[in-house]
């Protein structure tokens, strides 16, 4: 993972997407994240971002974000990384909001 990730997300050079449910999002989420549920992605709804935008995905454990990554790649997004779970974001130094 890029060492400048936290700064890139802060300055909107990169985007962090939380693919968890609304209930999970409302409990807590990564500071600076966009909420876009996996179910929406699976139904064909895509985030309103450029197909070549630098996008990082996370969920609780990394499983749903992995699925989202594959669906987004098939939809033509080219610069996507699965960050894993919310705890991985925290381990990287990312903040949590409630």
C-alpha positions as CSV (number, residue, x, y, z in Angstrom):
1,X,0.0,0.0,0.0
2,X,1.2,3.5,-0.9
3,X,2.6,5.4,2.1
4,X,0.8,8.5,0.9
5,X,-2.6,6.9,0.9
6,X,-3.9,8.8,3.9
7,X,-2.9,12.1,2.3
8,X,-4.3,11.1,-1.1
9,X,-7.7,10.3,0.4
10,X,-7.7,13.6,2.4
11,X,-6.9,15.6,-0.8
12,X,-9.3,13.4,-3.0
13,X,-6.5,12.2,-5.2
14,X,-7.6,8.7,-4.2
15,X,-11.0,7.4,-2.9
16,X,-11.7,5.0,-0.1
17,X,-15.0,3.1,-0.4
18,X,-16.7,1.2,2.4
19,X,-18.8,-1.6,0.9
20,X,-20.4,-2.7,4.2
21,X,-24.1,-2.4,5.0
22,X,-25.8,0.8,6.1
23,X,-26.0,-0.5,9.7
24,X,-22.2,-1.3,9.8
25,X,-21.4,2.1,8.3
26,X,-23.6,3.9,10.9
27,X,-21.7,2.1,13.8
28,X,-18.3,3.3,12.5
29,X,-16.3,3.8,9.4
30,X,-13.0,5.1,8.1
31,X,-12.5,8.8,8.1
32,X,-12.8,10.1,4.6
33,X,-14.5,7.1,3.2
34,X,-17.4,7.0,0.8
35,X,-20.2,4.6,1.6
36,X,-21.3,2.4,-1.3
37,X,-22.7,-1.0,-0.4
38,X,-21.6,-4.1,-2.1
39,X,-25.2,-5.0,-2.9
40,X,-25.5,-1.9,-5.0
41,X,-22.4,-2.7,-6.9
42,X,-23.6,-6.3,-7.5
43,X,-26.9,-4.8,-8.8
44,X,-24.9,-2.9,-11.4
45,X,-24.9,0.6,-9.7
46,X,-21.4,2.0,-9.8
47,X,-19.8,4.8,-7.8
48,X,-19.8,8.2,-9.6
49,X,-16.0,8.1,-10.1
50,X,-13.8,8.1,-13.1
51,X,-13.0,4.6,-14.4
52,X,-9.3,5.3,-13.9
53,X,-9.6,6.9,-10.4
54,X,-7.4,5.4,-7.7
55,X,-9.9,3.5,-5.5
56,X,-9.4,1.6,-2.3
57,X,-12.1,-0.7,-1.0
58,X,-12.7,-2.1,2.5
59,X,-15.3,-4.0,4.5
60,X,-15.2,-5.9,7.8
61,X,-12.7,-8.6,6.8
62,X,-11.7,-8.0,3.2
63,X,-14.1,-10.6,1.7
64,X,-16.9,-8.3,0.4
65,X,-14.3,-5.7,-0.7
66,X,-12.6,-8.5,-2.7
67,X,-16.0,-9.3,-4.4
68,X,-16.6,-5.5,-5.1
69,X,-13.1,-5.2,-6.6
70,X,-13.8,-8.0,-9.2
71,X,-17.2,-6.5,-10.1
72,X,-15.8,-3.0,-10.5
73,X,-12.9,-4.4,-12.7
74,X,-15.4,-6.2,-14.9
75,X,-17.3,-2.8,-15.2
76,X,-14.1,-1.2,-16.5
77,X,-12.6,0.4,-13.4
78,X,-8.8,0.0,-13.8
79,X,-7.1,1.2,-10.6
80,X,-8.7,-0.6,-7.6
81,X,-7.1,-2.1,-4.5
82,X,-8.8,-4.3,-1.8
83,X,-7.5,-2.7,1.4
84,X,-9.1,-5.5,3.5
85,X,-11.0,-4.8,6.6
86,X,-11.6,-1.8,8.8
87,X,-9.0,-3.1,11.2
88,X,-6.4,-3.0,8.3
89,X,-7.3,0.6,7.7
90,X,-6.7,1.3,11.4
91,X,-3.4,-0.6,11.4
92,X,-2.2,1.6,8.5
93,X,-2.9,4.6,10.6
94,X,-6.3,5.5,9.3
95,X,-8.8,7.1,11.7
96,X,-12.3,5.9,12.5
97,X,-15.5,8.0,12.7
98,X,-18.8,7.1,14.4
